[in-house]
Amino acid sequence: METTLGKRIAALRRDKGLKQDELAQQLGVTPQAVSKWENDQTCPDITLLPQLAQILGVSVDELLSGKAEPEAPAVRVLPAEQRKDLKDMVLRIVVDSAEGDKVRVNLPLGLVEVALDMGMDVSQFTGTDALKGIDLGKILELVRCGSVGNLVEVESAEGDIVRIFVE
Amino acid sequence: MRIIVRDKDTHLNLPIPTRLVFNGLTAGLLCWGLEKHGTHVSRKQLMVFVKELHRFRRRHPKWTLVEVEGHEGEQVKITL
């Protein structure tokens, strides 16, 4: 997560594919006000925070503190009308080793789909053998059926934790 | 694309022009190189990958693709 509130707002807005004036319009403020927030010259009014957080798809707590929710999102099956285009979704692979090493891989699903068509497998994406048995093709099928959230969670005997989730 | 490597003593920041690395010419060269090593990937497939990469980069500039943090504080980050 970004370090300042303004940078977080800018990053989340870009992730949502919104322009400053579009965000401003939804909040009923001027684009200049949004620009000032993003440049850390001013802060959004406290009464706007719930609506701002909702538009950006995070909680108010997450928006203000910059810390992501500790719990991974639970698995959900979205109805057809709420499903996003596969190319706008992200596959996150999180590996926390027992020694304290952390690996975070954020792959656009569009790229994963193309790479799978070329015959690559998951261990080639991450460079770790811990994910050798995981079939990314099956995960893609689940996503196509509308499943999102924490799709895979593995904890090895050595204490390594591997999680795969789709957003 | 940017590759950042940090540890106790060094701080390496490598900006790499994405269009220079991922383009039709390099896709063709990679395809030829892989063919020599017995892996068959067509140039058309590689170009689909390259186009998708550029499309995603336009939509999400500075996207963090990989972030690795060692237990001793070493850090490697690759952003688009």
gemmi code that builds the backbone of each chain (N, CA, C; Angstrom):
import gemmi

chains = {
    "A": [
        ("MET", (0.839, -1.209, 0.000), (0.000, 0.000, 0.000), (0.875, 1.261, 0.000)),
        ("GLU", (0.333, 2.306, -0.623), (1.058, 3.577, -0.702), (1.178, 4.206, 0.686)),
        ("THR", (2.128, 5.168, 0.809), (2.459, 5.680, 2.128), (1.537, 6.790, 2.626)),
        ("THR", (1.029, 7.633, 1.726), (0.178, 8.732, 2.189), (-1.255, 8.522, 1.707)),
        ("LEU", (-2.166, 9.243, 2.359), (-3.578, 9.105, 1.992), (-3.803, 9.495, 0.528)),
        ("GLY", (-3.172, 10.601, 0.112), (-3.330, 11.077, -1.261), (-2.860, 10.042, -2.266)),
        ("LYS", (-1.701, 9.448, -1.987), (-1.148, 8.451, -2.915), (-2.051, 7.214, -2.961)),
        ("ARG", (-2.620, 6.859, -1.791), (-3.520, 5.694, -1.749), (-4.772, 5.967, -2.579)),
        ("ILE", (-5.323, 7.183, -2.431), (-6.522, 7.522, -3.201), (-6.208, 7.445, -4.697)),
        ("ALA", (-5.050, 8.020, -5.092), (-4.663, 8.023, -6.513), (-4.504, 6.600, -7.035)),
        ("ALA", (-3.815, 5.746, -6.259), (-3.565, 4.375, -6.708), (-4.864, 3.588, -6.823)),
        ("LEU", (-5.734, 3.742, -5.810), (-7.004, 3.001, -5.830), (-7.907, 3.491, -6.963)),
        ("ARG", (-7.877, 4.813, -7.196), (-8.684, 5.374, -8.284), (-8.221, 4.811, -9.633)),
        ("ARG", (-6.890, 4.760, -9.825), (-6.360, 4.221, -11.088), (-6.721, 2.743, -11.235)),
        ("ASP", (-6.631, 1.993, -10.099), (-6.992, 0.568, -10.148), (-8.434, 0.376, -10.592)),
        ("LYS", (-9.276, 1.307, -10.198), (-10.699, 1.224, -10.563), (-10.955, 1.750, -11.976)),
        ("GLY", (-9.912, 2.298, -12.610), (-10.051, 2.827, -13.968), (-10.844, 4.121, -14.025)),
        ("LEU", (-10.826, 4.882, -12.914), (-11.573, 6.153, -12.869), (-10.644, 7.330, -13.120)),
        ("LYS", (-11.206, 8.382, -13.734), (-10.448, 9.624, -13.881), (-10.792, 10.519, -12.696)),
        ("GLN", (-9.944, 11.548, -12.473), (-10.184, 12.445, -11.335), (-11.565, 13.086, -11.425)),
        ("ASP", (-11.934, 13.526, -12.646), (-13.224, 14.218, -12.747), (-14.403, 13.262, -12.565)),
        ("GLU", (-14.200, 11.963, -12.942), (-15.273, 10.979, -12.727), (-15.490, 10.730, -11.230)),
        ("LEU", (-14.359, 10.605, -10.510), (-14.455, 10.409, -9.060), (-15.098, 11.635, -8.404)),
        ("ALA", (-14.664, 12.818, -8.867), (-15.204, 14.064, -8.319), (-16.710, 14.147, -8.530)),
        ("GLN", (-17.137, 13.752, -9.725), (-18.568, 13.809, -10.055), (-19.384, 12.882, -9.143)),
        ("GLN", (-18.822, 11.679, -8.901), (-19.539, 10.721, -8.047), (-19.645, 11.216, -6.609)),
        ("LEU", (-18.641, 11.991, -6.195), (-18.635, 12.473, -4.812), (-19.283, 13.855, -4.664)),
        ("GLY", (-19.543, 14.494, -5.797), (-20.133, 15.826, -5.755), (-19.153, 16.902, -5.327)),
        ("VAL", (-17.890, 16.718, -5.697), (-16.868, 17.742, -5.426), (-16.224, 18.137, -6.749)),
        ("THR", (-15.323, 19.111, -6.705), (-14.679, 19.540, -7.947), (-13.467, 18.654, -8.242)),
        ("PRO", (-13.090, 18.509, -9.525), (-11.885, 17.723, -9.860), (-10.633, 18.297, -9.197)),
        ("GLN", (-10.625, 19.631, -8.994), (-9.478, 20.269, -8.340), (-9.323, 19.768, -6.904)),
        ("ALA", (-10.484, 19.522, -6.255), (-10.431, 19.030, -4.870), (-9.788, 17.646, -4.836)),
        ("VAL", (-10.188, 16.797, -5.809), (-9.606, 15.446, -5.875), (-8.105, 15.539, -6.142)),
        ("SER", (-7.736, 16.454, -7.043), (-6.314, 16.643, -7.354), (-5.527, 17.050, -6.108)),
        ("LYS", (-6.118, 17.947, -5.314), (-5.445, 18.389, -4.082), (-5.308, 17.243, -3.080)),
        ("TRP", (-6.347, 16.381, -2.987), (-6.238, 15.232, -2.084), (-5.066, 14.353, -2.518)),
        ("GLU", (-5.016, 14.096, -3.843), (-4.017, 13.149, -4.350), (-2.594, 13.705, -4.238)),
        ("ASN", (-2.488, 15.027, -4.224), (-1.154, 15.628, -4.058), (-0.842, 15.949, -2.597)),
        ("ASP", (-1.707, 15.450, -1.707), (-1.527, 15.635, -0.259), (-1.500, 17.101, 0.169)),
        ("GLN", (-2.204, 17.958, -0.619), (-2.301, 19.371, -0.218), (-3.452, 19.561, 0.765)),
        ("THR", (-4.530, 18.784, 0.573), (-5.649, 18.800, 1.516), (-6.125, 17.367, 1.730)),
        ("CYS", (-7.026, 17.193, 2.700), (-7.599, 15.868, 2.943), (-9.096, 15.907, 2.641)),
        ("PRO", (-9.669, 14.768, 2.219), (-11.117, 14.765, 1.984), (-11.892, 15.003, 3.277)),
        ("ASP", (-13.061, 15.632, 3.134), (-13.915, 15.888, 4.289), (-14.307, 14.555, 4.932)),
        ("ILE", (-14.395, 14.566, 6.258), (-14.669, 13.313, 6.990), (-16.005, 12.684, 6.573)),
        ("THR", (-16.970, 13.526, 6.199), (-18.284, 12.989, 5.818), (-18.239, 12.295, 4.454)),
        ("LEU", (-17.199, 12.584, 3.677), (-17.084, 11.958, 2.345), (-16.384, 10.601, 2.400)),
        ("LEU", (-15.726, 10.324, 3.531), (-14.882, 9.121, 3.585), (-15.636, 7.810, 3.313)),
        ("PRO", (-16.824, 7.587, 3.947), (-17.502, 6.303, 3.652), (-17.814, 6.135, 2.169)),
        ("GLN", (-18.304, 7.220, 1.532), (-18.659, 7.137, 0.111), (-17.404, 6.949, -0.746)),
        ("LEU", (-16.336, 7.672, -0.378), (-15.066, 7.563, -1.116), (-14.526, 6.133, -1.022)),
        ("ALA", (-14.542, 5.579, 0.207), (-14.041, 4.215, 0.410), (-14.873, 3.216, -0.390)),
        ("GLN", (-16.187, 3.445, -0.413), (-17.073, 2.522, -1.143), (-16.776, 2.557, -2.642)),
        ("ILE", (-16.584, 3.769, -3.176), (-16.289, 3.899, -4.615), (-14.962, 3.226, -4.947)),
        ("LEU", (-13.978, 3.387, -4.041), (-12.644, 2.827, -4.303), (-12.549, 1.339, -3.942)),
        ("GLY", (-13.617, 0.804, -3.359), (-13.667, -0.632, -3.081), (-12.826, -1.075, -1.897)),
        ("VAL", (-12.643, -0.189, -0.916), (-11.915, -0.560, 0.312), (-12.733, -0.091, 1.517)),
        ("SER", (-12.295, -0.503, 2.707), (-12.970, -0.016, 3.901), (-12.362, 1.339, 4.270)),
        ("VAL", (-13.086, 2.132, 5.073), (-12.565, 3.437, 5.512), (-11.248, 3.232, 6.274)),
        ("ASP", (-11.241, 2.174, 7.096), (-10.051, 1.854, 7.889), (-8.835, 1.622, 6.982)),
        ("GLU", (-9.068, 0.842, 5.936), (-7.989, 0.514, 5.001), (-7.531, 1.755, 4.242)),
        ("LEU", (-8.498, 2.604, 3.895), (-8.165, 3.831, 3.160), (-7.302, 4.759, 4.019)),
        ("LEU", (-7.658, 4.868, 5.294), (-6.935, 5.799, 6.166), (-5.601, 5.236, 6.652)),
        ("SER", (-5.608, 3.944, 7.012), (-4.386, 3.375, 7.604), (-3.416, 2.849, 6.559)),
        ("GLY", (-3.953, 2.487, 5.399), (-3.077, 1.930, 4.358), (-2.777, 0.469, 4.583)),
        ("LYS", (-3.354, -0.104, 5.631), (-3.108, -1.525, 5.895), (-4.269, -2.322, 5.354)),
        ("ALA", (-3.914, -3.343, 4.560), (-4.960, -4.189, 3.987), (-5.597, -5.010, 5.087)),
        ("GLU", (-6.836, -5.419, 4.841), (-7.521, -6.273, 5.809), (-6.698, -7.545, 6.000)),
        ("PRO", (-6.473, -7.979, 7.251), (-5.624, -9.145, 7.465), (-6.183, -10.427, 6.881)),
        ("GLU", (-7.484, -10.562, 6.900), (-8.083, -11.791, 6.393), (-8.190, -11.735, 4.865)),
        ("ALA", (-7.844, -12.838, 4.238), (-8.017, -12.906, 2.789), (-9.511, -12.979, 2.488)),
        ("PRO", (-9.944, -12.438, 1.351), (-11.369, -12.488, 1.057), (-11.845, -13.929, 0.923)),
        ("ALA", (-13.007, -14.207, 1.482), (-13.549, -15.566, 1.411), (-13.974, -15.859, -0.025)),
        ("VAL", (-14.127, -17.129, -0.302), (-14.528, -17.514, -1.662), (-15.985, -17.114, -1.893)),
        ("ARG", (-16.219, -16.513, -3.027), (-17.583, -16.126, -3.382), (-17.831, -16.541, -4.825)),
        ("VAL", (-19.052, -16.850, -5.116), (-19.417, -17.101, -6.518), (-20.308, -15.949, -6.955)),
        ("LEU", (-19.809, -15.190, -7.895), (-20.546, -14.000, -8.329), (-21.585, -14.361, -9.382)),
        ("PRO", (-22.737, -13.731, -9.310), (-23.719, -13.941, -10.389), (-23.192, -13.343, -11.697)),
        ("ALA", (-23.693, -13.853, -12.809), (-23.161, -13.482, -14.131), (-23.081, -11.976, -14.349)),
        ("GLU", (-24.080, -11.213, -13.844), (-24.092, -9.770, -14.107), (-23.036, -9.013, -13.296)),
        ("GLN", (-22.548, -9.632, -12.212), (-21.530, -8.945, -11.387), (-20.103, -9.339, -11.768)),
        ("ARG", (-19.966, -10.322, -12.648), (-18.629, -10.798, -13.008), (-17.893, -9.776, -13.850)),
        ("LYS", (-16.597, -9.654, -13.560), (-15.774, -8.732, -14.345), (-15.169, -9.491, -15.518)),
        ("ASP", (-14.672, -8.721, -16.479), (-13.950, -9.328, -17.585), (-12.681, -9.975, -17.033)),
        ("LEU", (-12.364, -11.160, -17.521), (-11.187, -11.896, -17.040), (-9.915, -11.054, -17.153)),
        ("LYS", (-9.858, -10.198, -18.181), (-8.654, -9.394, -18.416), (-8.478, -8.297, -17.376)),
        ("ASP", (-9.544, -8.001, -16.622), (-9.437, -6.967, -15.589), (-9.289, -7.572, -14.196)),
        ("MET", (-9.059, -8.873, -14.143), (-8.920, -9.526, -12.839), (-7.455, -9.877, -12.580)),
        ("VAL", (-7.171, -10.102, -11.308), (-5.780, -10.339, -10.909), (-5.679, -11.620, -10.089)),
        ("LEU", (-4.641, -12.384, -10.379), (-4.353, -13.592, -9.612), (-3.211, -13.253, -8.661)),
        ("ARG", (-3.482, -13.345, -7.369), (-2.427, -13.035, -6.393), (-1.924, -14.334, -5.775)),
        ("ILE", (-0.607, -14.518, -5.808), (0.006, -15.688, -5.173), (0.843, -15.175, -4.014)),
        ("VAL", (0.510, -15.648, -2.811), (1.196, -15.192, -1.606), (1.908, -16.385, -0.977)),
        ("VAL", (3.215, -16.276, -0.814), (3.985, -17.349, -0.177), (4.687, -16.761, 1.045)),
        ("ASP", (4.394, -17.303, 2.212), (5.084, -16.899, 3.440), (5.841, -18.115, 3.946)),
        ("SER", (7.165, -18.064, 3.861), (7.928, -19.234, 4.286), (8.137, -19.219, 5.793)),
        ("ALA", (8.445, -20.385, 6.325), (8.655, -20.509, 7.772), (9.857, -19.688, 8.226)),
        ("GLU", (10.836, -19.489, 7.321), (12.043, -18.712, 7.694), (11.774, -17.211, 7.718)),
        ("GLY", (10.624, -16.813, 7.206), (10.294, -15.382, 7.220), (10.389, -14.722, 5.859)),
        ("ASP", (10.693, -15.497, 4.829), (10.719, -14.922, 3.473), (9.292, -14.735, 2.968)),
        ("LYS", (9.087, -13.669, 2.237), (7.746, -13.397, 1.714), (7.808, -13.206, 0.206)),
        ("VAL", (6.920, -13.861, -0.507), (6.843, -13.683, -1.964), (5.418, -13.260, -2.302)),
        ("ARG", (5.294, -12.202, -3.047), (3.975, -11.735, -3.499), (4.020, -11.611, -5.024)),
        ("VAL", (3.167, -12.352, -5.685), (3.110, -12.289, -7.147), (1.707, -11.825, -7.534)),
        ("ASN", (1.626, -10.739, -8.267), (0.323, -10.202, -8.690), (0.232, -10.294, -10.213)),
        ("LEU", (-0.450, -11.316, -10.685), (-0.476, -11.546, -12.130), (-1.827, -11.180, -12.729)),
        ("PRO", (-1.821, -10.375, -13.770), (-3.076, -10.110, -14.475), (-3.584, -11.417, -15.079)),
        ("LEU", (-4.870, -11.728, -14.880), (-5.399, -13.012, -15.372), (-5.323, -13.128, -16.888)),
        ("GLY", (-5.413, -11.972, -17.569), (-5.292, -11.992, -19.026), (-3.946, -12.566, -19.451)),
        ("LEU", (-2.886, -12.158, -18.733), (-1.540, -12.662, -19.045), (-1.419, -14.141, -18.693)),
        ("VAL", (-2.035, -14.536, -17.562), (-1.978, -15.942, -17.140), (-2.636, -16.821, -18.199)),
        ("GLU", (-3.764, -16.360, -18.699), (-4.508, -17.118, -19.708), (-3.649, -17.332, -20.958)),
        ("VAL", (-3.003, -16.244, -21.390), (-2.163, -16.334, -22.593), (-0.975, -17.261, -22.333)),
        ("ALA", (-0.367, -17.111, -21.135), (0.800, -17.933, -20.803), (0.431, -19.411, -20.742)),
        ("LEU", (-0.760, -19.717, -20.213), (-1.201, -21.120, -20.145), (-1.412, -21.691, -21.545)),
        ("ASP", (-1.920, -20.848, -22.438), (-2.094, -21.290, -23.828), (-0.746, -21.633, -24.464)),
        ("MET", (0.318, -20.959, -23.955), (1.660, -21.224, -24.494), (2.310, -22.440, -23.828)),
        ("GLY", (1.617, -23.039, -22.835), (2.127, -24.260, -22.211), (2.971, -24.056, -20.979)),
        ("MET", (2.899, -22.848, -20.368), (3.660, -22.627, -19.131), (2.880, -23.187, -17.938)),
        ("ASP", (3.572, -23.510, -16.833), (2.851, -23.931, -15.629), (3.198, -23.011, -14.455)),
        ("VAL", (2.483, -23.196, -13.341), (2.567, -22.247, -12.227), (3.968, -22.160, -11.608)),
        ("SER", (4.697, -23.264, -11.588), (6.023, -23.212, -10.965), (6.964, -22.320, -11.776)),
        ("GLN", (6.656, -22.164, -13.081), (7.475, -21.274, -13.901), (7.150, -19.801, -13.616)),
        ("PHE", (5.910, -19.551, -13.187), (5.529, -18.182, -12.834), (6.254, -17.734, -11.564)),
        ("THR", (6.283, -18.627, -10.572), (6.736, -18.224, -9.246), (8.154, -18.670, -8.930)),
        ("GLY", (8.673, -19.613, -9.692), (10.015, -20.109, -9.432), (10.092, -20.973, -8.193)),
        ("THR", (8.960, -21.422, -7.670), (8.999, -22.264, -6.484), (8.315, -23.597, -6.762)),
        ("ASP", (8.886, -24.677, -6.172), (8.316, -26.009, -6.379), (7.087, -26.235, -5.516)),
        ("ALA", (6.871, -25.353, -4.534), (5.731, -25.522, -3.623), (4.399, -25.500, -4.367)),
        ("LEU", (4.391, -24.880, -5.544), (3.132, -24.744, -6.281), (3.053, -25.685, -7.473)),
        ("LYS", (3.967, -26.675, -7.498), (4.054, -27.548, -8.669), (2.760, -28.312, -8.935)),
        ("GLY", (2.084, -28.739, -7.865), (0.889, -29.557, -8.042), (-0.364, -28.757, -8.349)),
        ("ILE", (-0.260, -27.451, -8.357), (-1.468, -26.638, -8.535), (-1.733, -26.386, -10.024)),
        ("ASP", (-2.931, -26.740, -10.433), (-3.294, -26.601, -11.837), (-3.952, -25.238, -12.066)),
        ("LEU", (-3.224, -24.342, -12.677), (-3.760, -22.991, -12.905), (-4.934, -23.004, -13.873)),
        ("GLY", (-4.931, -23.986, -14.766), (-6.022, -24.106, -15.719), (-7.352, -24.311, -14.994)),
        ("LYS", (-7.301, -25.152, -13.934), (-8.526, -25.411, -13.152), (-8.954, -24.138, -12.421)),
        ("ILE", (-7.957, -23.375, -11.918), (-8.282, -22.120, -11.225), (-8.957, -21.154, -12.201)),
        ("LEU", (-8.432, -21.102, -13.413), (-9.050, -20.230, -14.432), (-10.489, -20.648, -14.726)),
        ("GLU", (-10.707, -21.977, -14.749), (-12.070, -22.471, -14.980), (-13.000, -22.011, -13.870)),
        ("LEU", (-12.487, -22.094, -12.609), (-13.285, -21.637, -11.462), (-13.634, -20.157, -11.598)),
        ("VAL", (-12.636, -19.370, -12.027), (-12.854, -17.924, -12.169), (-13.882, -17.661, -13.264)),
        ("ARG", (-13.791, -18.417, -14.339), (-14.755, -18.242, -15.436), (-16.179, -18.562, -14.964)),
        ("CYS", (-16.269, -19.472, -13.974), (-17.588, -19.811, -13.435), (-18.036, -18.791, -12.392)),
        ("GLY", (-17.213, -17.780, -12.131), (-17.620, -16.704, -11.230), (-17.041, -16.780, -9.836)),
        ("SER", (-16.113, -17.733, -9.581), (-15.527, -17.824, -8.236), (-14.421, -16.799, -8.069)),
        ("VAL", (-14.486, -16.053, -6.979), (-13.400, -15.122, -6.649), (-13.090, -15.276, -5.160)),
        ("GLY", (-11.957, -14.711, -4.766), (-11.560, -14.782, -3.355), (-10.424, -15.760, -3.156)),
        ("ASN", (-10.344, -16.275, -1.936), (-9.222, -17.140, -1.573), (-9.467, -18.562, -2.079)),
        ("LEU", (-8.948, -18.869, -3.266), (-9.283, -20.145, -3.904), (-8.409, -21.300, -3.428)),
        ("VAL", (-7.165, -21.004, -3.071), (-6.253, -22.076, -2.625), (-5.530, -21.609, -1.368)),
        ("GLU", (-5.445, -22.476, -0.377), (-4.649, -22.172, 0.814), (-3.970, -23.459, 1.259)),
        ("VAL", (-2.661, -23.454, 1.274), (-1.904, -24.656, 1.629), (-0.929, -24.299, 2.742)),
        ("GLU", (-0.886, -25.129, 3.775), (0.109, -24.927, 4.835), (0.921, -26.212, 4.944)),
        ("SER", (2.209, -26.103, 4.684), (3.034, -27.309, 4.692), (3.461, -27.656, 6.117)),
        ("ALA", (3.986, -28.870, 6.274), (4.443, -29.329, 7.590), (5.568, -28.456, 8.112)),
        ("GLU", (6.354, -27.872, 7.199), (7.478, -27.018, 7.623), (7.009, -25.624, 8.059)),
        ("GLY", (5.741, -25.343, 7.821), (5.204, -24.038, 8.241), (5.081, -23.026, 7.120)),
        ("ASP", (5.390, -23.440, 5.891), (5.231, -22.525, 4.753), (3.740, -22.394, 4.419)),
        ("ILE", (3.327, -21.188, 4.129), (1.916, -20.962, 3.772), (1.840, -20.423, 2.344)),
        ("VAL", (1.010, -21.056, 1.552), (0.809, -20.602, 0.178), (-0.670, -20.304, -0.009)),
        ("ARG", (-0.953, -19.142, -0.524), (-2.356, -18.791, -0.782), (-2.479, -18.255, -2.208)),
        ("ILE", (-3.555, -18.618, -2.856), (-3.825, -18.063, -4.191), (-5.207, -17.454, -4.142)),
        ("PHE", (-5.304, -16.197, -4.416), (-6.644, -15.625, -4.517), (-6.820, -14.744, -5.742)),
        ("VAL", (-8.053, -14.641, -6.131), (-8.402, -13.921, -7.362), (-9.266, -12.723, -6.998)),
        ("GLU", (-8.936, -11.572, -7.561), (-9.703, -10.348, -7.282), (-10.153, -9.716, -8.593)),
    ],
    "B": [
        ("MET", (8.962, -0.682, -17.229), (9.221, -1.724, -16.244), (10.402, -1.305, -15.370)),
        ("ARG", (10.304, -1.631, -14.088), (11.343, -1.200, -13.158), (11.710, -2.376, -12.248)),
        ("ILE", (12.985, -2.634, -12.116), (13.432, -3.695, -11.207), (14.199, -3.027, -10.068)),
        ("ILE", (13.739, -3.260, -8.853), (14.376, -2.631, -7.695), (14.939, -3.731, -6.796)),
        ("VAL", (16.219, -3.629, -6.495), (16.863, -4.603, -5.604), (17.453, -3.828, -4.429)),
        ("ARG", (17.064, -4.227, -3.236), (17.561, -3.536, -2.041), (18.073, -4.549, -1.040)),
        ("ASP", (19.228, -4.288, -0.476), (19.636, -5.034, 0.718), (20.404, -4.072, 1.619)),
        ("LYS", (21.093, -4.616, 2.613), (21.747, -3.736, 3.593), (22.706, -2.746, 2.935)),
        ("ASP", (23.469, -3.234, 1.949), (24.533, -2.408, 1.382), (24.171, -1.760, 0.051)),
        ("THR", (23.311, -2.415, -0.703), (23.070, -1.891, -2.053), (21.622, -1.494, -2.275)),
        ("HIS", (21.453, -0.581, -3.177), (20.110, -0.172, -3.599), (20.182, 0.015, -5.113)),
        ("LEU", (19.671, -0.976, -5.816), (19.761, -0.980, -7.270), (18.374, -0.697, -7.858)),
        ("ASN", (18.319, 0.258, -8.745), (17.048, 0.622, -9.361), (17.238, 0.591, -10.885)),
        ("LEU", (16.645, -0.395, -11.537), (16.866, -0.565, -12.976), (15.609, -0.220, -13.765)),
        ("PRO", (15.528, 0.971, -14.334), (14.377, 1.256, -15.200), (14.616, 0.638, -16.578)),
        ("ILE", (13.660, -0.158, -17.028), (13.816, -0.828, -18.331), (12.647, -0.415, -19.230)),
        ("PRO", (12.941, 0.166, -20.386), (11.826, 0.551, -21.277), (11.062, -0.691, -21.744)),
        ("THR", (9.817, -0.807, -21.305), (9.033, -2.020, -21.573), (8.866, -2.277, -23.068)),
        ("ARG", (8.632, -1.192, -23.821), (8.422, -1.352, -25.269), (9.681, -1.850, -25.972)),
        ("LEU", (10.828, -1.550, -25.376), (12.088, -1.980, -25.969), (12.314, -3.479, -25.745)),
        ("VAL", (11.826, -3.979, -24.611), (12.031, -5.392, -24.265), (10.938, -6.272, -24.866)),
        ("PHE", (9.697, -5.795, -24.771), (8.584, -6.600, -25.281), (8.033, -5.954, -26.547)),
        ("ASN", (8.473, -6.434, -27.687), (7.944, -5.938, -28.960), (7.987, -7.061, -29.996)),
        ("GLY", (7.562, -6.763, -31.180), (7.471, -7.790, -32.211), (8.819, -8.417, -32.541)),
        ("LEU", (9.854, -7.569, -32.571), (11.194, -8.064, -32.907), (11.710, -9.033, -31.846)),
        ("THR", (11.593, -8.633, -30.569), (12.090, -9.507, -29.497), (11.238, -10.773, -29.396)),
        ("ALA", (9.938, -10.648, -29.707), (9.071, -11.844, -29.701), (9.568, -12.841, -30.751)),
        ("GLY", (9.908, -12.321, -31.928), (10.428, -13.179, -32.994), (11.748, -13.830, -32.592)),
        ("LEU", (12.630, -13.027, -31.965), (13.936, -13.558, -31.538), (13.771, -14.635, -30.466)),
        ("LEU", (12.862, -14.366, -29.506), (12.618, -15.330, -28.426), (12.053, -16.628, -28.984)),
        ("CYS", (11.141, -16.475, -29.933), (10.523, -17.625, -30.581), (11.590, -18.491, -31.252)),
        ("TRP", (12.513, -17.828, -31.959), (13.618, -18.516, -32.639), (14.535, -19.195, -31.623)),
        ("GLY", (14.829, -18.488, -30.517), (15.709, -19.041, -29.474), (15.083, -20.249, -28.799)),
        ("LEU", (13.773, -20.165, -28.516), (13.089, -21.285, -27.852), (13.028, -22.502, -28.767)),
        ("GLU", (12.843, -22.222, -30.049), (12.788, -23.311, -31.031), (14.096, -24.109, -31.015)),
        ("LYS", (15.205, -23.385, -30.872), (16.528, -24.038, -30.850), (16.690, -24.938, -29.625)),
        ("HIS", (15.967, -24.573, -28.528), (16.042, -25.377, -27.304), (14.914, -26.410, -27.229)),
        ("GLY", (14.211, -26.594, -28.320), (13.191, -27.646, -28.383), (11.829, -27.245, -27.837)),
        ("THR", (11.619, -25.961, -27.524), (10.298, -25.524, -27.048), (9.592, -24.804, -28.183)),
        ("HIS", (8.385, -25.279, -28.500), (7.694, -24.634, -29.616), (6.664, -23.620, -29.116)),
        ("VAL", (6.951, -22.361, -29.345), (5.979, -21.292, -29.076), (5.943, -20.429, -30.325)),
        ("SER", (4.744, -20.223, -30.854), (4.683, -19.447, -32.099), (4.802, -17.950, -31.808)),
        ("ARG", (5.250, -17.221, -32.835), (5.407, -15.772, -32.681), (4.055, -15.120, -32.442)),
        ("LYS", (3.021, -15.710, -33.035), (1.670, -15.176, -32.873), (1.244, -15.249, -31.401)),
        ("GLN", (1.559, -16.393, -30.744), (1.223, -16.555, -29.320), (1.969, -15.521, -28.477)),
        ("LEU", (3.249, -15.347, -28.794), (4.058, -14.381, -28.035), (3.537, -12.968, -28.230)),
        ("MET", (3.073, -12.661, -29.443), (2.560, -11.314, -29.703), (1.256, -11.057, -28.942)),
        ("VAL", (0.452, -12.105, -28.760), (-0.773, -11.958, -27.952), (-0.369, -11.599, -26.521)),
        ("PHE", (0.668, -12.272, -26.014), (1.179, -12.014, -24.666), (1.692, -10.574, -24.552)),
        ("VAL", (2.462, -10.163, -25.549), (3.038, -8.805, -25.546), (1.925, -7.753, -25.574)),
        ("LYS", (0.930, -7.962, -26.427), (-0.175, -6.988, -26.547), (-0.959, -6.908, -25.241)),
        ("GLU", (-1.199, -8.066, -24.613), (-1.942, -8.092, -23.356), (-1.143, -7.378, -22.260)),
        ("LEU", (0.164, -7.584, -22.281), (1.041, -6.926, -21.298), (0.967, -5.404, -21.443)),
        ("HIS", (1.031, -4.920, -22.665), (0.978, -3.466, -22.891), (-0.404, -2.900, -22.554)),
        ("ARG", (-1.447, -3.669, -22.853), (-2.807, -3.220, -22.531), (-2.957, -3.065, -21.016)),
        ("PHE", (-2.477, -4.066, -20.270), (-2.590, -4.020, -18.811), (-1.756, -2.883, -18.233)),
        ("ARG", (-0.599, -2.672, -18.834), (0.295, -1.612, -18.343), (-0.336, -0.228, -18.525)),
        ("ARG", (-1.028, -0.052, -19.654), (-1.712, 1.225, -19.882), (-2.806, 1.457, -18.839)),
        ("ARG", (-3.511, 0.375, -18.508), (-4.613, 0.502, -17.548), (-4.102, 0.625, -16.119)),
        ("HIS", (-2.998, -0.055, -15.825), (-2.478, -0.055, -14.457), (-0.987, 0.280, -14.460)),
        ("PRO", (-0.647, 1.556, -14.639), (0.781, 1.896, -14.629), (1.385, 1.647, -13.243)),
        ("LYS", (2.648, 1.285, -13.243), (3.398, 1.015, -12.002), (2.843, -0.185, -11.220)),
        ("TRP", (2.190, -1.086, -11.895), (1.658, -2.289, -11.239), (2.807, -3.152, -10.712)),
        ("THR", (2.718, -3.576, -9.439), (3.761, -4.438, -8.877), (3.488, -5.883, -9.271)),
        ("LEU", (4.367, -6.421, -10.113), (4.184, -7.801, -10.568), (4.688, -8.791, -9.525)),
        ("VAL", (5.890, -8.536, -9.034), (6.511, -9.455, -8.078), (7.163, -8.652, -6.962)),
        ("GLU", (6.989, -9.132, -5.738), (7.655, -8.503, -4.605), (8.183, -9.625, -3.710)),
        ("VAL", (9.469, -9.639, -3.507), (10.079, -10.679, -2.671), (10.817, -9.998, -1.530)),
        ("GLU", (10.550, -10.466, -0.327), (11.225, -9.895, 0.831), (11.889, -11.018, 1.604)),
        ("GLY", (13.194, -10.969, 1.718), (13.936, -11.992, 2.450), (13.840, -11.761, 3.950)),
        ("HIS", (14.113, -12.803, 4.732), (13.994, -12.649, 6.187), (15.079, -11.733, 6.763)),
        ("GLU", (16.119, -11.469, 5.996), (17.162, -10.550, 6.475), (16.968, -9.137, 5.937)),
        ("GLY", (15.844, -8.903, 5.298), (15.521, -7.544, 4.860), (15.813, -7.253, 3.396)),
        ("GLU", (16.340, -8.244, 2.665), (16.581, -8.015, 1.239), (15.231, -7.879, 0.543)),
        ("GLN", (15.203, -7.092, -0.483), (13.928, -6.862, -1.163), (14.137, -6.798, -2.671)),
        ("VAL", (13.304, -7.489, -3.407), (13.332, -7.410, -4.869), (11.913, -7.091, -5.328)),
        ("LYS", (11.794, -6.108, -6.178), (10.464, -5.695, -6.625), (10.503, -5.477, -8.139)),
        ("ILE", (9.527, -6.001, -8.828), (9.433, -5.760, -10.276), (8.093, -5.083, -10.540)),
        ("THR", (8.154, -3.875, -11.075), (6.910, -3.168, -11.403), (6.816, -2.971, -12.913)),
        ("LEU", (5.582, -2.889, -13.388), (5.388, -2.705, -14.835), (5.646, -1.275, -15.252)),
    ],
}
model = gemmi.Model(1)
for chain_id, residues in chains.items():
    chain = gemmi.Chain(chain_id)
    for i, (resn, *xyz) in enumerate(residues, 1):
        res = gemmi.Residue()
        res.name, res.seqid = resn, gemmi.SeqId(i, " ")
        for name, pos in zip(("N", "CA", "C"), xyz):
            atom = gemmi.Atom()
            atom.name, atom.element = name, gemmi.Element(name[0])
            atom.pos, atom.b_iso = gemmi.Position(*pos), 0.0
            res.add_atom(atom)
        chain.add_residue(res)
    model.add_chain(chain)
structure = gemmi.Structure()
structure.add_model(model)
structure.setup_entities()
